[in-house]
């Protein structure tokens, strides 16, 4: 899935420089369903969970991430929220203690890209097909009957480089790949390159995604497409 240790030290400043609207993400998340237990898949440094915990201290919030450096930042950020628990987990082998009414990923492991009126397609940080099946199966196993899986929505990807809030220049270059695409990320401080990494992403058509998730008992909620942040899937009741 790519080593995000290199990015961890700069992740917050990149993400909070207009990359994501965390207030709106949480607003949309809370509007999707009534829930008590929620799981973020690929919580990174805990930015979404922090906003969620501030607004809903009554929730029991869990977050998993694969990268120790990211998780360490999240643990420090969220240490004063007693309703939050974090764990280092590979989603393909995830074994948590109880099911959740809502599990979500916003760019963490899986997300959708929607370009205008074109059909959505799913992007995965897991480059191999077997790993995606295993990961989605483990997620489905941790969603309570009638619960929901929410996957974030992003716009079309393209090459770019622009300044962020600390004055550095953050950018990416995208190359095609037979199973998806490859992103080359970089962060420059003047002439010095302070961060660079390359990540391979796998993509699935909307039809392929629906077929995968339906085999896990997760069915698409078409009404959810009215919101700009998530597509929602509901787990079939037993």
C-alpha positions as a Markdown table, in Angstrom:
| # | Residue | x | y | z |
|---|---|---|---|---|
| 1 | Unk | 0.0 | 0.0 | 0.0 |
| 2 | Unk | 3.0 | 2.3 | 0.1 |
| 3 | Unk | 5.2 | 3.5 | 3.0 |
| 4 | Unk | 3.6 | 6.6 | 4.5 |
| 5 | Unk | 6.3 | 7.0 | 7.1 |
| 6 | Unk | 8.1 | 9.6 | 4.9 |
| 7 | Unk | 4.9 | 11.7 | 4.6 |
| 8 | Unk | 3.9 | 11.5 | 8.3 |
| 9 | Unk | 5.9 | 14.5 | 9.5 |
| 10 | Unk | 4.2 | 16.7 | 6.8 |
| 11 | Unk | 0.8 | 15.1 | 6.6 |
| 12 | Unk | -1.1 | 17.6 | 8.8 |
| 13 | Unk | 0.2 | 20.7 | 7.1 |
| 14 | Unk | -0.5 | 19.3 | 3.7 |
| 15 | Unk | -4.0 | 18.1 | 4.6 |
| 16 | Unk | -5.0 | 21.3 | 6.4 |
| 17 | Unk | -3.9 | 23.5 | 3.5 |
| 18 | Unk | -7.2 | 23.2 | 1.7 |
| 19 | Unk | -6.8 | 19.5 | 0.7 |
| 20 | Unk | -9.8 | 18.4 | 2.7 |
| 21 | Unk | -12.7 | 20.2 | 4.3 |
| 22 | Unk | -12.8 | 18.4 | 7.6 |
| 23 | Unk | -15.8 | 20.3 | 9.0 |
| 24 | Unk | -17.9 | 19.3 | 5.9 |
| 25 | Unk | -16.7 | 15.7 | 5.9 |
| 26 | Unk | -17.9 | 15.3 | 9.5 |
| 27 | Unk | -21.2 | 17.1 | 8.8 |
| 28 | Unk | -21.9 | 14.7 | 6.0 |
| 29 | Unk | -20.8 | 11.7 | 8.0 |
| 30 | Unk | -23.2 | 12.6 | 10.8 |
| 31 | Unk | -26.1 | 13.1 | 8.4 |
| 32 | Unk | -25.7 | 9.7 | 6.8 |
| 33 | Unk | -27.1 | 7.6 | 9.7 |
| 34 | Unk | -27.8 | 7.4 | 13.4 |
| 35 | Unk | -25.1 | 5.5 | 15.1 |
| 36 | Unk | -23.2 | 5.0 | 18.4 |
| 37 | Unk | -20.1 | 3.1 | 17.4 |
| 38 | Unk | -18.0 | 4.3 | 14.4 |
| 39 | Unk | -14.8 | 3.0 | 12.8 |
| 40 | Unk | -12.4 | 4.9 | 10.6 |
| 41 | Unk | -10.4 | 2.7 | 8.3 |
| 42 | Unk | -7.1 | 4.4 | 7.7 |
| 43 | Unk | -7.3 | 7.2 | 10.2 |
| 44 | Unk | -3.9 | 8.7 | 9.4 |
| 45 | Unk | -3.0 | 11.4 | 11.9 |
| 46 | Unk | -6.5 | 11.5 | 13.4 |
| 47 | Unk | -7.8 | 14.8 | 11.8 |
| 48 | Unk | -11.3 | 13.5 | 11.0 |
| 49 | Unk | -11.6 | 11.7 | 14.3 |
| 50 | Unk | -10.6 | 14.8 | 16.2 |
| 51 | Unk | -13.4 | 16.8 | 14.6 |
| 52 | Unk | -15.9 | 14.0 | 15.1 |
| 53 | Unk | -14.9 | 13.6 | 18.7 |
| 54 | Unk | -15.2 | 17.3 | 19.4 |
| 55 | Unk | -18.7 | 17.4 | 18.0 |
| 56 | Unk | -20.0 | 14.1 | 19.3 |
| 57 | Unk | -18.5 | 13.1 | 22.6 |
| 58 | Unk | -21.3 | 10.6 | 23.1 |
| 59 | Unk | -19.9 | 8.4 | 20.3 |
| 60 | Unk | -17.5 | 5.5 | 20.7 |
| 61 | Unk | -15.0 | 6.1 | 18.0 |
| 62 | Unk | -12.3 | 3.7 | 16.8 |
| 63 | Unk | -9.5 | 4.3 | 14.3 |
| 64 | Unk | -7.1 | 1.9 | 12.6 |
| 65 | Unk | -4.0 | 2.7 | 10.5 |
| 66 | Unk | -1.1 | 0.6 | 9.2 |
| 67 | Unk | 1.7 | 3.2 | 9.6 |
| 68 | Unk | 3.2 | 3.6 | 13.1 |
| 69 | Unk | 4.4 | 7.2 | 12.4 |
| 70 | Unk | 0.9 | 8.3 | 11.4 |
| 71 | Unk | -0.7 | 6.5 | 14.3 |
| 72 | Unk | 1.8 | 8.0 | 16.8 |
| 73 | Unk | 0.7 | 11.5 | 15.7 |
| 74 | Unk | -3.0 | 10.5 | 16.0 |
| 75 | Unk | -2.5 | 9.0 | 19.5 |
| 76 | Unk | -0.9 | 12.3 | 20.7 |
| 77 | Unk | -3.7 | 14.4 | 19.1 |
| 78 | Unk | -6.5 | 12.3 | 20.5 |
| 79 | Unk | -5.1 | 11.5 | 24.0 |
| 80 | Unk | -7.6 | 13.7 | 25.7 |
| 81 | Unk | -10.7 | 12.1 | 24.1 |
| 82 | Unk | -11.7 | 9.1 | 26.3 |
| 83 | Unk | -14.3 | 8.0 | 23.7 |
| 84 | Unk | -11.5 | 7.3 | 21.1 |
| 85 | Unk | -9.5 | 4.2 | 20.7 |
| 86 | Unk | -6.8 | 3.6 | 18.1 |
| 87 | Unk | -5.0 | 0.5 | 16.9 |
| 88 | Unk | -2.3 | -0.5 | 14.4 |
| 89 | Unk | -4.1 | -2.9 | 12.0 |
| 90 | Unk | -3.7 | -4.1 | 8.5 |
| 91 | Unk | -7.3 | -4.0 | 7.2 |
| 92 | Unk | -6.8 | -7.3 | 5.3 |
| 93 | Unk | -6.3 | -9.1 | 8.7 |
| 94 | Unk | -8.4 | -6.8 | 10.9 |
| 95 | Unk | -9.7 | -8.4 | 14.1 |
| 96 | Unk | -11.6 | -5.9 | 16.3 |
| 97 | Unk | -13.6 | -6.6 | 19.4 |
| 98 | Unk | -17.1 | -5.7 | 18.2 |
| 99 | Unk | -19.1 | -4.6 | 15.2 |
| 100 | Unk | -19.8 | -1.0 | 14.3 |
| 101 | Unk | -23.0 | 0.7 | 13.0 |
| 102 | Unk | -20.8 | 2.9 | 10.7 |
| 103 | Unk | -17.4 | 2.2 | 9.2 |
| 104 | Unk | -15.9 | 4.8 | 6.9 |
| 105 | Unk | -12.8 | 5.6 | 4.8 |
| 106 | Unk | -12.1 | 9.1 | 3.5 |
| 107 | Unk | -9.0 | 8.6 | 1.3 |
| 108 | Unk | -7.6 | 6.2 | 4.0 |
| 109 | Unk | -7.8 | 2.9 | 2.2 |
| 110 | Unk | -10.7 | 3.2 | -0.4 |
| 111 | Unk | -12.4 | 6.1 | -2.0 |
| 112 | Unk | -14.4 | 7.0 | -5.1 |
| 113 | Unk | -13.5 | 9.5 | -7.8 |
| 114 | Unk | -16.3 | 11.3 | -9.5 |
| 115 | Unk | -15.7 | 13.5 | -12.6 |
| 116 | Unk | -18.8 | 15.5 | -13.4 |
| 117 | Unk | -21.6 | 13.2 | -14.7 |
| 118 | Unk | -19.2 | 10.3 | -15.4 |
| 119 | Unk | -19.6 | 7.0 | -13.6 |
| 120 | Unk | -17.8 | 6.8 | -10.3 |
| 121 | Unk | -14.8 | 4.5 | -9.9 |
| 122 | Unk | -13.2 | 3.2 | -6.7 |
| 123 | Unk | -9.6 | 3.8 | -5.9 |
| 124 | Unk | -7.7 | 1.5 | -3.5 |
| 125 | Unk | -4.4 | 1.9 | -1.7 |
| 126 | Unk | -4.1 | -1.9 | -1.8 |
| 127 | Unk | -2.5 | -2.7 | -5.1 |
| 128 | Unk | -3.4 | -6.4 | -5.4 |
| 129 | Unk | -6.9 | -7.7 | -6.1 |
| 130 | Unk | -6.8 | -10.5 | -3.5 |
| 131 | Unk | -5.9 | -7.9 | -0.8 |
| 132 | Unk | -8.8 | -5.8 | -1.7 |
| 133 | Unk | -11.2 | -8.7 | -1.5 |
| 134 | Unk | -9.7 | -9.7 | 1.9 |
| 135 | Unk | -9.8 | -6.1 | 3.2 |
| 136 | Unk | -13.4 | -5.5 | 2.2 |
| 137 | Unk | -14.4 | -8.9 | 3.6 |
| 138 | Unk | -12.8 | -8.0 | 7.0 |
| 139 | Unk | -14.6 | -4.6 | 6.9 |
| 140 | Unk | -17.9 | -6.1 | 6.1 |
| 141 | Unk | -17.5 | -8.6 | 9.0 |
| 142 | Unk | -17.1 | -5.6 | 11.4 |
| 143 | Unk | -20.2 | -3.8 | 10.3 |
| 144 | Unk | -23.4 | -4.6 | 12.3 |
| 145 | Unk | -26.5 | -5.8 | 10.4 |
| 146 | Unk | -28.2 | -2.7 | 9.0 |
| 147 | Unk | -25.0 | -0.7 | 9.5 |
| 148 | Unk | -23.3 | 1.3 | 6.8 |
| 149 | Unk | -20.0 | 1.5 | 5.0 |
| 150 | Unk | -19.2 | 5.1 | 3.8 |
| 151 | Unk | -16.5 | 5.7 | 1.2 |
| 152 | Unk | -15.3 | 9.2 | 0.5 |
| 153 | Unk | -15.6 | 11.0 | -2.8 |
| 154 | Unk | -12.8 | 12.9 | -4.5 |
| 155 | Unk | -12.7 | 14.8 | -7.7 |
| 156 | Unk | -10.6 | 13.9 | -10.8 |
| 157 | Unk | -6.8 | 13.5 | -10.2 |
| 158 | Unk | -4.3 | 15.5 | -12.1 |
| 159 | Unk | -0.7 | 16.6 | -12.0 |
| 160 | Unk | -0.1 | 19.7 | -10.0 |
| 161 | Unk | 2.3 | 21.6 | -7.7 |
| 162 | Unk | 1.2 | 24.5 | -5.5 |
| 163 | Unk | 2.3 | 26.3 | -2.3 |
| 164 | Unk | 0.8 | 25.1 | 1.1 |
| 165 | Unk | 0.4 | 27.0 | 4.3 |
| 166 | Unk | 4.1 | 26.7 | 5.5 |
| 167 | Unk | 5.4 | 28.1 | 2.2 |
| 168 | Unk | 6.6 | 24.8 | 0.8 |
| 169 | Unk | 5.4 | 23.5 | -2.5 |
| 170 | Unk | 3.4 | 20.2 | -2.5 |
| 171 | Unk | 2.7 | 18.4 | -5.7 |
| 172 | Unk | 2.0 | 15.1 | -7.5 |
| 173 | Unk | 2.6 | 13.5 | -10.8 |
| 174 | Unk | 0.4 | 10.7 | -12.1 |
| 175 | Unk | 1.4 | 7.8 | -14.4 |
| 176 | Unk | -0.9 | 5.2 | -15.8 |
| 177 | Unk | -0.7 | 1.6 | -14.7 |
| 178 | Unk | -2.5 | -1.5 | -16.1 |
| 179 | Unk | -4.4 | -2.0 | -12.9 |
| 180 | Unk | -4.9 | 1.7 | -12.0 |
| 181 | Unk | -2.3 | 4.5 | -11.6 |
| 182 | Unk | 0.9 | 5.5 | -9.9 |
| 183 | Unk | 1.2 | 8.7 | -8.0 |
| 184 | Unk | 4.6 | 10.4 | -7.3 |
| 185 | Unk | 4.2 | 12.8 | -4.4 |
| 186 | Unk | 6.8 | 15.5 | -3.5 |
| 187 | Unk | 7.3 | 18.4 | -1.1 |
| 188 | Unk | 9.8 | 21.1 | -1.9 |
| 189 | Unk | 11.3 | 23.8 | 0.4 |
| 190 | Unk | 12.8 | 26.1 | -2.2 |
| 191 | Unk | 15.3 | 24.1 | -4.1 |
| 192 | Unk | 15.4 | 21.3 | -1.5 |
| 193 | Unk | 13.1 | 18.3 | -1.8 |
| 194 | Unk | 12.1 | 17.4 | 1.7 |
| 195 | Unk | 9.7 | 14.6 | 1.0 |
| 196 | Unk | 9.1 | 12.2 | -1.9 |
| 197 | Unk | 7.3 | 8.9 | -2.3 |
| 198 | Unk | 5.6 | 6.8 | -4.9 |
| 199 | Unk | 2.4 | 4.9 | -4.4 |
| 200 | Unk | 0.6 | 2.4 | -6.7 |
| 201 | Unk | -3.2 | 2.6 | -6.6 |
| 202 | Unk | -5.6 | 0.0 | -7.9 |
| 203 | Unk | -8.9 | 1.0 | -9.5 |
| 204 | Unk | -12.2 | -0.7 | -9.9 |
| 205 | Unk | -15.1 | 0.3 | -12.1 |
| 206 | Unk | -18.4 | 1.1 | -10.4 |
| 207 | Unk | -19.9 | -2.2 | -11.6 |
| 208 | Unk | -16.9 | -4.1 | -10.3 |
| 209 | Unk | -17.1 | -2.3 | -6.9 |
| 210 | Unk | -20.9 | -3.0 | -6.6 |
| 211 | Unk | -20.3 | -6.7 | -7.4 |
| 212 | Unk | -17.5 | -7.0 | -4.8 |
| 213 | Unk | -19.5 | -5.3 | -2.0 |
| 214 | Unk | -22.7 | -7.1 | -2.8 |
| 215 | Unk | -20.9 | -10.4 | -2.3 |
| 216 | Unk | -20.0 | -9.1 | 1.2 |
| 217 | Unk | -23.7 | -8.3 | 1.9 |
| 218 | Unk | -23.2 | -4.5 | 1.3 |
| 219 | Unk | -25.7 | -2.8 | -1.0 |
| 220 | Unk | -25.4 | 0.6 | -2.5 |
| 221 | Unk | -27.8 | 3.3 | -1.3 |
| 222 | Unk | -28.4 | 5.4 | -4.4 |
| 223 | Unk | -29.9 | 8.3 | -2.4 |
| 224 | Unk | -26.5 | 8.8 | -0.8 |
| 225 | Unk | -25.2 | 10.3 | -4.0 |
| 226 | Unk | -27.0 | 13.6 | -3.2 |
| 227 | Unk | -24.2 | 14.3 | -0.7 |
| 228 | Unk | -20.7 | 15.5 | -1.9 |
| 229 | Unk | -18.6 | 13.7 | 0.6 |
| 230 | Unk | -19.5 | 10.0 | 0.7 |
| 231 | Unk | -21.2 | 7.1 | -1.2 |
| 232 | Unk | -23.0 | 4.8 | 1.2 |
| 233 | Unk | -23.5 | 1.0 | 1.4 |
| 234 | Unk | -25.8 | -0.7 | 3.8 |
| 235 | Unk | -25.2 | -4.2 | 5.3 |
| 236 | Unk | -28.0 | -6.6 | 4.8 |
| 237 | Unk | -29.8 | -7.5 | 8.0 |
| 238 | Unk | -29.5 | -11.1 | 9.2 |
